[in-house]
Amino acid sequence: MILRDWCEIPADVLRAAYESERHRWLRVLQWDSAAAWHEIEHARVAWGLPGFVAIDQGGRLRGLVYYLIEHDRIDIGGLVSDTDVATDVLLDGVITVAQALELATVRGLLLDSAVALPSSLRIRAFGLERHLYLSKLLGVSETGVSRGQRLWARLTEKPMPSERVETADSWRPCDVDAAATLLSRAYDREGGRLFAPNNQTGEWQRYVRNLVAHVGCGTLNAALSQVIRDGNDVVGLALMTDIAPGTAHLVQLAVDPAARGARLGEALVGRACALLQQASYQTLTLMVSERNVAARALYDRAGFRHDATFLAATLNVADAPAAMQRRPLATAS
């Protein structure tokens, strides 16, 4: 298996790989990633977004990986491969870059679809945390009442601050900093490490700006995003993106810790489902850490199902040399 800099590869060679992965995401995640791949290809050509491809002895492209260098770490944006050897070679390529640049960490949130990805990551001493990709149908039942409307009605029948949720407004561009502050309060240091590795205000602000300005997590739907404000503060947030016609993604659900225990998060989800149904959406998707027991229980009650798994992978680069020596030698294809 040959590892090559993907910036040397003609666009038409990569196009087939992009299209194949796009169809996988449509089939498994109900997510049309065409806009994201277009943005990635533009970055590759325009300013040299770094990445590698794995090519077998017959000249066939068997996988690709792209990444960003952020301060003292590498963030893997995506990894696609159809053989275990390609997965090994691509990961080793990224680790070698991190070692050469004396970076501390390699990390990524990767769809568990590349062949032998979990074992390849573990062999290299990556720590892994599973994130569950969930979906909920918003269709109309036999009675003509949508699932989202039934959930919202059930929630508002019970003692809860539903009147506070009714005051939720749509997303405004000026909400970025207040939303970042809310997320920094809502996540503990370990839970928020995926989004803000050092739990710093600037990291949270950059994370929110990336969500609303880029298409990696879908295209922001400001009108259907729900924001509960208290003066200049944001105390509740359901941030929505569009990922395919008729499919929305709940990219962040957060409630101020001071307001927890009143089921405000559940009310936000119920309201979001009802509003999406009114806007003729058929499906709502989201992602949740397997370790977040409270959030998983909320989504179970709301009727979400588990469709796929992403792996949050983190490597301390100092551990990589020994880890790479322990892996079984791959046989070239």
Secondary structure in CASP SS format (residue, H / E / C, confidence):
PFRMAT SS
TARGET T0000
AUTHOR 0000-0000-0000
METHOD secondary structure of the structure
MODEL  1
M C 1.00
I E 1.00
L E 1.00
R E 1.00
D E 1.00
W H 1.00
C H 1.00
E H 1.00
I C 1.00
P C 1.00
A H 1.00
D H 1.00
V H 1.00
L H 1.00
R H 1.00
A H 1.00
A H 1.00
Y H 1.00
E H 1.00
S H 1.00
E H 1.00
R H 1.00
H H 1.00
R H 1.00
W H 1.00
L H 1.00
R H 1.00
V H 1.00
L H 1.00
Q C 1.00
W C 1.00
D C 1.00
S C 1.00
A H 1.00
A H 1.00
A H 1.00
W H 1.00
H H 1.00
E H 1.00
I H 1.00
E H 1.00
H H 1.00
A H 1.00
R H 1.00
V H 1.00
A H 1.00
W H 1.00
G C 1.00
L C 1.00
P C 1.00
G E 1.00
F E 1.00
V E 1.00
A E 1.00
I E 1.00
D C 1.00
Q C 1.00
G C 1.00
G C 1.00
R C 1.00
L E 1.00
R E 1.00
G E 1.00
L E 1.00
V E 1.00
Y E 1.00
Y E 1.00
L E 1.00
I E 1.00
E E 1.00
H C 1.00
D C 1.00
R E 1.00
I E 1.00
D E 1.00
I E 1.00
G E 1.00
G E 1.00
L E 1.00
V E 1.00
S E 1.00
D C 1.00
T C 1.00
D H 1.00
V H 1.00
A H 1.00
T H 1.00
D H 1.00
V H 1.00
L H 1.00
L H 1.00
D H 1.00
G H 1.00
V H 1.00
I H 1.00
T H 1.00
V H 1.00
A H 1.00
Q H 1.00
A H 1.00
L C 1.00
E C 1.00
L C 1.00
A C 1.00
T E 1.00
V E 1.00
R E 1.00
G E 1.00
L E 1.00
L E 1.00
L E 1.00
D C 1.00
S C 1.00
A C 1.00
V C 1.00
A C 1.00
L H 1.00
P H 1.00
S H 1.00
S H 1.00
L H 1.00
R H 1.00
I H 1.00
R C 1.00
A C 1.00
F C 1.00
G E 1.00
L E 1.00
E E 1.00
R E 1.00
H E 1.00
L E 1.00
Y E 1.00
L E 1.00
S E 1.00
K E 1.00
L E 1.00
L C 1.00
G C 1.00
V E 1.00
S C 1.00
E C 1.00
T C 1.00
G C 1.00
V C 1.00
S E 1.00
R H 1.00
G H 1.00
Q H 1.00
R H 1.00
L H 1.00
W H 1.00
A H 1.00
R H 1.00
L H 1.00
T H 1.00
E H 1.00
K C 1.00
P C 1.00
M C 1.00
P C 1.00
S H 1.00
E H 1.00
R H 1.00
V H 1.00
E H 1.00
T C 1.00
A C 1.00
D E 1.00
S C 1.00
W C 1.00
R C 1.00
P H 1.00
C H 1.00
D H 1.00
V H 1.00
D H 1.00
A H 1.00
A H 1.00
A H 1.00
T H 1.00
L H 1.00
L H 1.00
S H 1.00
R H 1.00
A H 1.00
Y C 1.00
D C 1.00
R C 1.00
E C 1.00
G C 1.00
G C 1.00
R C 1.00
L C 1.00
F C 1.00
A C 1.00
P C 1.00
N C 1.00
N C 1.00
Q C 1.00
T H 1.00
G H 1.00
E H 1.00
W H 1.00
Q H 1.00
R H 1.00
Y H 1.00
V H 1.00
R H 1.00
N H 1.00
L H 1.00
V H 1.00
A H 1.00
H C 1.00
V C 1.00
G C 1.00
C C 1.00
G C 1.00
T E 1.00
L E 1.00
N C 1.00
A C 1.00
A C 1.00
L C 1.00
S C 1.00
Q E 1.00
V E 1.00
I E 1.00
R E 1.00
D E 1.00
G C 1.00
N C 1.00
D E 1.00
V E 1.00
V E 1.00
G E 1.00
L E 1.00
A E 1.00
L E 1.00
M E 1.00
T E 1.00
D E 1.00
I E 1.00
A E 1.00
P C 1.00
G C 1.00
T E 1.00
A E 1.00
H E 1.00
L E 1.00
V E 1.00
Q E 1.00
L E 1.00
A E 1.00
V E 1.00
D C 1.00
P H 1.00
A H 1.00
A H 1.00
R C 1.00
G C 1.00
A C 1.00
R C 1.00
L H 1.00
G H 1.00
E H 1.00
A H 1.00
L H 1.00
V H 1.00
G H 1.00
R H 1.00
A H 1.00
C H 1.00
A H 1.00
L H 1.00
L H 1.00
Q H 1.00
Q H 1.00
A C 1.00
S C 1.00
Y C 1.00
Q C 1.00
T E 1.00
L E 1.00
T E 1.00
L E 1.00
M E 1.00
V E 1.00
S E 1.00
E C 1.00
R C 1.00
N C 1.00
V H 1.00
A H 1.00
A H 1.00
R H 1.00
A H 1.00
L H 1.00
Y H 1.00
D H 1.00
R H 1.00
A H 1.00
G C 1.00
F C 1.00
R E 1.00
H E 1.00
D E 1.00
A E 1.00
T E 1.00
F E 1.00
L E 1.00
A E 1.00
A E 1.00
T E 1.00
L E 1.00
N E 1.00
V H 1.00
A H 1.00
D H 1.00
A H 1.00
P H 1.00
A H 1.00
A H 1.00
M H 1.00
Q H 1.00
R H 1.00
R C 1.00
P C 1.00
L C 1.00
A C 1.00
T C 1.00
A C 1.00
S C 1.00
END
